[in-house]
């Protein structure tokens, strides 16, 4: 007599909708899911102390292996300014017709370095910190923001040397120096927004970090760091659209605002019309737009 073996009946596989309802009923959510924008902002604000501490730690460790240590925070932009002065000011003669050319140049180099370093650090913010991103749960925007804050702290250290240079070249202290604070705030907002855009792009395509030095170098040359856009704009040989593009270039806007604030010979007539409105516009466009653009890919960072 043969023995018939019957397999036990299989339980029906629940549908995806049933699983979603079951998870919702027990308060479960998707791991790493992107929070709403207001909730994301709240999470980011709750970690403000981490952002500050991380930026300070990165700044302290940046030159820890160098014998001169933190002195390089000031020496690096000063050496860049010395090279640019010799090449552009002396050999190419861009200093002619520009009053207080050394303060003009050094201010431009310091302010440009802030933007350049923030964007370069932001490009590698996710791709260069994958271990941290994969190990801990936190709003990923904290990384590009902390790198921008690190560069702001470095600029503030460098500003001490800039003040000494201004005084040595006879630039007096004036009430207009107070305008440096809102100008730096707007520039920081702009830098942070662009850094978040580049952080998302760099997370998806790490090779962008190799291309950025060439892009930033080209941007520097058209931003009036070593030469006066106002002097060039006076020439009739340039089409009007080129002049407008040069004058409203965001890097040039923030450089000129700092020059206007700190150098008394750099007067309001050298600024483009509605310069503060343009500066606010660039800060809002980059800051808000970059933040939303970065937030939309929040759940993808650190995943293979």
Secondary structure by P-SEA (a helix, b strand, c coil): cbbbbbcccccccccaaaaaaaaaaaccccccccccaaaaaaaaaaaaaaaaaaaaaaaaacccccccccccaaaaaaaaaaaaaaaccccccccccccaaaaaaaaaaaaaaaaaaaaaaaaacccccaaaaaccccccaaaaaaaaaaaaaaaaaaaaaaaaaaaaacccccccccaaaaaaaaaaaaaaaaaaaaaaaaaaccccccaaaaaaaaaaaaccccccaaaaaacccccaaaaaaaaacaaaaaaaaaaaaccccccccccccaaaaaaaaaaaaaaaaaaaaaaaaccccccc
